[in-house]
């Protein structure tokens, strides 16, 4: 059974940094895409950053230049380095993994809270 587990959230002051980690396990397939989404209270879930198996990255405009997504394919793990954090980055951050075996399926982690506040 595939599991996607996030870690690394917490409380940080504005201007601070956090690093989120997400590990996918239990699959024999190929992870073609891993991404970080976030959902703030009263708002829709949005894609923050993503990375493909080939290393192509994509970022939501508000985080460009501040967040960096990276991936360790050998460990099936993706990281999100978040710098210069702002109060508006406060949200629950979810990891998403898309895995191909016979078909493409996507899996979600349970979410990790990031709070940016003084």
C-alpha positions as CSV (number, residue, x, y, z in Angstrom):
1,X,0.0,0.0,0.0
2,X,1.4,3.4,-1.0
3,X,2.0,5.9,1.8
4,X,2.9,9.5,1.4
5,X,4.2,11.1,4.6
6,X,5.1,14.8,5.1
7,X,7.1,16.3,7.8
8,X,8.8,19.6,8.8
9,X,5.9,22.0,9.3
10,X,5.7,24.3,12.3
11,X,5.6,27.9,13.5
12,X,8.1,30.4,12.1
13,X,8.4,34.2,12.3
14,X,8.1,36.3,9.1
15,X,11.3,36.2,7.1
16,X,12.2,32.8,8.5
17,X,12.7,29.5,6.8
18,X,11.4,26.0,7.0
19,X,12.1,22.8,5.0
20,X,9.3,20.3,4.3
21,X,10.0,16.7,3.4
22,X,7.7,14.2,1.8
23,X,8.5,10.5,1.3
24,X,6.5,8.1,-0.8
25,X,6.8,4.4,0.0
26,X,5.1,1.1,-0.7
27,X,5.0,1.3,-4.5
28,X,6.8,-0.6,-7.2
29,X,5.8,1.9,-9.9
30,X,7.5,5.0,-11.3
31,X,6.9,8.3,-9.5
32,X,6.5,10.7,-12.4
33,X,5.5,13.8,-10.4
34,X,5.7,15.1,-6.9
35,X,4.2,18.3,-5.8
36,X,3.4,20.5,-2.9
37,X,0.0,22.0,-2.5
38,X,-1.4,24.3,0.2
39,X,-4.8,25.2,1.5
40,X,-5.4,28.2,3.8
41,X,-8.7,28.5,5.7
42,X,-11.5,29.5,3.4
43,X,-9.5,29.1,0.3
44,X,-9.1,26.4,-2.4
45,X,-6.1,24.1,-2.4
46,X,-3.4,25.5,-4.8
47,X,-0.3,24.0,-6.3
48,X,2.8,25.7,-4.8
49,X,5.6,23.8,-6.5
50,X,6.2,20.6,-8.4
51,X,9.0,18.5,-9.9
52,X,8.9,15.8,-12.4
53,X,11.0,12.6,-12.5
54,X,13.2,14.4,-15.1
55,X,13.8,17.3,-12.8
56,X,11.6,19.9,-14.4
57,X,10.2,22.3,-11.8
58,X,7.2,24.6,-11.6
59,X,6.3,27.3,-9.1
60,X,3.3,29.3,-8.2
61,X,4.0,33.0,-8.9
62,X,3.9,34.2,-5.2
63,X,6.7,31.8,-4.1
64,X,9.1,32.2,-7.0
65,X,12.5,33.2,-5.8
66,X,11.6,32.2,-2.2
67,X,10.8,28.4,-2.4
68,X,12.9,25.7,-3.8
69,X,11.7,22.2,-4.6
70,X,14.1,19.3,-4.9
71,X,13.9,15.6,-5.2
72,X,15.9,12.5,-4.2
73,X,14.8,9.9,-6.7
74,X,16.7,7.1,-4.9
75,X,14.7,7.8,-1.7
76,X,11.4,8.7,-3.4
77,X,11.5,11.9,-1.4
78,X,10.8,15.5,-2.3
79,X,11.8,18.6,-0.3
80,X,10.4,22.1,-0.2
81,X,12.8,24.7,1.1
82,X,10.8,27.8,2.1
83,X,12.7,31.0,2.6
84,X,11.6,34.6,3.4
85,X,8.3,33.3,4.7
86,X,5.3,35.6,4.8
87,X,2.1,35.4,6.9
88,X,0.2,34.7,3.7
89,X,2.2,31.5,3.4
90,X,0.3,30.1,6.4
91,X,-1.6,27.0,5.3
92,X,-1.7,23.3,5.5
93,X,0.8,21.9,3.0
94,X,0.0,18.7,1.3
95,X,2.3,16.4,-0.7
96,X,1.1,14.8,-3.9
97,X,2.7,11.9,-5.7
98,X,1.7,10.6,-9.1
99,X,2.7,7.0,-9.7
100,X,2.6,4.9,-12.8
101,X,2.2,1.1,-12.5
102,X,-0.3,-0.2,-15.0
103,X,-2.2,3.0,-14.7
104,X,-1.5,6.5,-13.3
105,X,-2.7,7.0,-9.7
106,X,-2.2,9.9,-7.4
107,X,-1.7,9.8,-3.7
108,X,-1.9,12.5,-1.0
109,X,-0.2,12.9,2.3
110,X,-2.1,13.9,5.5
111,X,-0.8,17.5,5.4
112,X,1.5,19.5,7.6
113,X,0.7,22.9,9.2
114,X,2.9,25.9,8.4
115,X,2.2,29.0,10.4
116,X,4.1,32.2,9.8
117,X,3.5,34.7,12.6
118,X,5.3,36.9,15.0
